[in-house]
Amino acid sequence: MNEQVWTTFKIVAEIGSISQAARTLNLSQSAVSQQIQMLEQAYATTLFVRTSQGVHLTETGEVLYRYVTSLLRLIHESQGAIKELSDSRPQTLAIGASLTIAEYLLPGILAEYAKNLMNAQWTVSMANSRMIFEQVLSHTIDIGLIEAPFSDPHVVVRPFFDDHPTLVVPRGHRWFGQEEVSLDEFLQEPFILREPGSGTRMALEEGLDHLGIDVKQLNVRLVLGTTHAIKQMMLKGFGVSVLSPLTLNEGEEQLFHCLRVKGLNLYRNFSVVYQRDLMTRTGERFIHAVMTVPNGFANAKH
């Protein structure tokens, strides 16, 4: 018996009508009836009871249906396994990540948890969260890792890490070593701000908004597009900033100090975003890696 005969038997059993099964299978009713008769002859038994309302399985038909269902499942699984094994072409995956994630979190994910994807060709692009989200929407990239709360009905958004941006001051600043400053002090201090669309900036804007304060009330001296640039300008004395604790590498505790702003609570989710219907098996494996890695990796940094 070939797969077509088993499939025909299964569809007839589930639908309960030879005519409807024929339409589903795009076959003639006579062709469906012939295949059922072929099975009944092979097993020397009646598999269906015919009535004016349709057909239903006999006791022996029920037994065969259970085996056929398992058989077809195994056939499909074996086809998928052989295809995956025999396909030697490298699978491609385009990843986009916001700057903080790309610089401070993604390398650890790829190095420690994605070693089973070595047959994939990777491309990683870096941009702010808004741009990465738009690239997922436009199919420019397969998967995005962002720091801001964007949403769209066509995109799956799955939070994978909780981040708490904090006020950071450079070595030599009068606040270096303090645990907390007042909100008024914070608003008056020369400040280095991230560009619009940045997840860090959006977290700060949201935190200020909860206090009825517009980001324009900050004493902004510079607007910069990368964390590295902000840290360098802080060390040159241009001001303080708000950054993720993830961005302070081991050894930088002598250069920068984190402290609280009284009453200002900053919080955000890092999220993986993708279009479900366009996801490949390689993409699914990467998403699994992202969802199971970052909290442990990040906690090790603190």
C-alpha positions in Angstrom: 0.0 0.0 0.0 1.3 3.5 -0.8 0.9 6.6 1.3 -2.0 7.9 -0.9 -4.1 4.9 0.1 -3.4 5.3 3.8 -4.2 9.0 3.5 -7.5 8.4 1.7 -8.5 5.9 4.4 -7.7 8.3 7.1 -9.6 11.2 5.5 -12.7 9.1 4.8 -12.7 7.9 8.4 -12.4 11.5 9.8 -14.9 13.1 7.5 -17.4 10.3 7.4 -18.3 10.8 3.8 -16.8 9.4 0.6 -18.0 12.3 -1.5 -16.6 15.0 0.8 -13.4 13.1 1.2 -13.1 13.0 -2.6 -13.4 16.8 -2.8 -10.8 17.2 0.0 -8.4 14.9 -1.8 -9.2 16.3 -5.2 -10.1 12.8 -6.4 -13.2 11.3 -8.0 -15.6 9.4 -5.8 -14.9 6.2 -7.7 -11.2 6.6 -7.1 -11.7 7.0 -3.4 -14.1 4.0 -3.3 -11.6 1.8 -5.2 -8.8 2.6 -2.7 -11.1 1.7 0.2 -12.1 -1.5 -1.5 -8.4 -2.3 -2.1 -7.7 -2.0 1.6 -10.7 -4.1 2.5 -9.6 -6.8 0.1 -6.0 -6.7 1.5 -7.2 -7.1 5.1 -10.1 -9.4 4.2 -12.5 -7.4 6.3 -15.1 -4.6 6.1 -13.6 -1.3 7.3 -16.7 0.9 6.9 -20.4 0.7 7.3 -22.2 2.5 4.5 -25.4 4.3 5.3 -27.6 7.0 3.7 -25.9 9.6 6.0 -22.4 8.6 5.1 -19.9 6.0 6.4 -18.4 5.1 9.7 -15.7 2.8 10.9 -16.3 -0.8 11.9 -14.6 -2.3 14.9 -11.7 -3.6 12.6 -11.7 -0.2 10.9 -11.2 1.5 14.2 -8.1 -0.7 14.9 -6.7 0.0 11.5 -7.3 3.8 11.9 -5.1 3.9 15.0 -2.2 2.2 13.2 -2.6 4.3 10.0 -2.6 7.5 12.0 0.7 6.5 13.7 2.1 5.3 10.3 1.4 8.6 8.5 2.9 10.6 11.4 6.1 8.5 11.2 6.3 8.9 7.5 6.1 12.7 7.7 8.6 12.8 10.6 11.0 10.7 8.6 10.7 12.8 5.5 11.4 16.0 7.6 14.4 14.3 9.3 15.9 13.1 6.0 15.4 16.5 4.4 17.1 18.3 7.2 20.0 15.8 7.2 20.5 15.8 3.5 20.2 19.6 3.0 23.9 20.7 3.1 23.2 24.2 2.1 24.0 26.7 5.0 20.8 28.2 6.4 20.8 32.0 6.5 19.5 34.1 9.4 19.4 37.9 9.5 19.4 39.3 13.0 19.0 42.9 14.0 19.7 44.1 17.5 19.5 47.4 19.3 22.9 48.8 20.3 22.9 47.9 24.0 21.8 44.3 23.3 24.2 43.9 20.3 27.2 45.2 22.1 26.7 43.7 25.6 24.2 40.8 25.5 24.2 39.2 22.0 27.8 38.1 22.0 27.3 36.0 25.1 24.1 34.4 23.6 25.8 33.5 20.4 29.0 32.2 22.0 27.5 30.1 24.8 24.1 29.0 23.6 23.9 28.9 19.8 26.7 26.4 19.1 24.3 24.0 17.6 23.6 26.4 14.8 27.1 26.4 13.3 25.7 25.4 9.8 23.9 28.7 9.6 25.1 31.9 7.9 24.6 34.8 10.3 24.3 38.5 9.7 23.9 40.9 12.5 22.9 44.5 12.0 22.9 47.2 14.7 20.5 50.1 15.0 18.2 51.7 17.6 15.1 49.8 18.7 12.7 51.7 16.4 14.7 51.0 13.3 15.1 47.3 14.2 11.4 46.9 14.7 10.7 48.5 11.4 13.1 46.2 9.7 11.2 43.2 11.1 8.0 44.7 9.7 9.5 45.2 6.3 11.0 41.7 6.2 14.5 43.2 5.9 15.6 41.0 8.8 14.3 37.8 10.3 14.5 38.5 14.0 14.9 41.6 16.0 16.1 42.2 19.6 14.9 45.5 20.9 14.7 47.5 24.1 11.5 49.5 23.6 7.8 48.5 23.9 6.8 48.5 20.2 3.9 46.4 18.9 2.1 45.5 15.7 -0.5 42.9 14.9 1.8 41.3 12.3 4.7 40.9 14.7 5.2 38.6 17.7 6.8 40.4 20.6 8.3 38.2 23.4 10.0 39.9 26.4 13.1 38.0 27.5 15.0 40.2 30.0 14.2 42.9 32.5 16.6 45.9 32.5 16.8 48.8 34.9 18.7 51.8 33.4 20.4 53.9 36.0 22.1 57.3 36.4 25.8 56.9 35.6 28.5 59.5 36.5 32.2 59.5 35.5 35.3 59.3 37.8 36.0 62.7 39.3 32.4 63.8 39.3 31.2 65.2 42.6 28.5 62.5 42.8 31.0 59.7 42.4 30.5 57.4 45.4 27.0 58.7 46.3 24.1 56.3 46.5 21.4 58.8 45.5 20.7 62.4 44.3 17.5 64.4 44.3 15.4 64.9 41.2 16.1 68.6 41.1 19.8 68.0 41.1 19.4 65.5 38.3 17.4 67.9 36.2 20.0 70.7 36.6 23.1 68.6 35.8 24.6 68.7 32.3 23.2 65.6 30.6 24.2 63.4 27.6 21.1 61.9 26.0 20.6 59.1 23.5 19.0 59.7 20.1 15.2 59.4 19.4 14.2 55.8 18.9 16.6 54.5 21.4 15.2 52.1 24.0 17.3 53.7 26.7 15.9 57.1 25.9 12.3 55.8 25.8 12.7 54.2 29.2 14.0 57.6 30.6 11.1 59.5 28.9 8.6 57.1 30.3 10.1 57.3 33.8 10.1 61.1 33.7 6.5 61.2 32.3 5.3 59.3 35.3 6.5 62.2 37.4 4.9 64.8 35.1 8.3 65.9 33.6 9.1 66.3 30.0 12.5 65.1 28.7 13.1 68.7 27.4 13.4 69.8 31.1 16.7 68.0 31.3 19.8 70.1 30.9 20.9 68.3 27.7 24.3 69.1 26.5 24.8 66.4 23.9 22.6 63.9 22.0 24.7 60.8 20.9 23.9 57.6 19.1 26.0 55.0 20.9 26.7 54.0 24.5 30.5 54.0 23.8 30.4 57.6 22.6 28.4 58.6 25.7 30.9 57.0 28.0 33.8 58.6 26.3 32.2 62.1 26.5 31.4 61.5 30.1 35.1 60.9 30.8 35.9 64.1 29.0 33.6 66.0 31.4 30.6 66.7 29.2 28.0 65.5 31.7 26.2 62.5 33.1 23.9 60.0 31.5 21.4 57.2 32.0 22.6 53.8 30.9 21.9 50.1 31.3 24.1 48.5 34.0 24.9 45.9 31.3 27.0 48.6 29.5 29.5 48.9 32.2 32.2 46.3 31.5 34.3 44.5 34.1 37.0 46.8 35.2 35.1 50.0 34.5 34.0 50.4 38.1 37.0 52.6 38.6 35.8 54.9 35.7 32.0 55.0 36.3 29.6 54.9 39.2 25.9 54.1 39.2 23.5 55.8 41.6 19.8 56.4 42.0 17.7 59.5 41.3 15.2 59.8 44.2 11.7 59.1 42.9 12.7 58.2 39.4 12.0 54.6 38.5 13.4 53.3 35.2 12.5 50.0 33.8 12.2 48.3 30.5 11.9 44.8 28.8 14.3 43.6 26.2 12.1 41.7 23.6 12.7 39.4 20.7 10.4 40.3 17.7 9.6 38.3 14.6 6.9 37.4 12.1 5.6 34.0 13.1 4.6 32.8 9.6 8.0 33.6 8.2 10.1 31.9 10.9 12.5 29.1 9.8 13.7 26.2 11.9 17.1 27.9 12.4 15.2 31.0 13.5 13.1 29.0 16.0 16.3 27.6 17.5 17.8 31.0 17.9 14.7 32.4 19.5 14.8 29.5 22.0 18.4 30.4 22.8 17.4 34.0 23.4 14.5 33.1 25.6 16.5 30.7 27.9 19.8 32.6 28.2 20.0 36.3 29.0 18.9 36.5 32.7 21.6 34.1 33.9 24.2 35.7 31.6 23.3 39.2 32.6 23.2 38.4 36.3 26.8 37.1 36.0 27.8 40.6 34.9 26.5 42.4 37.9 
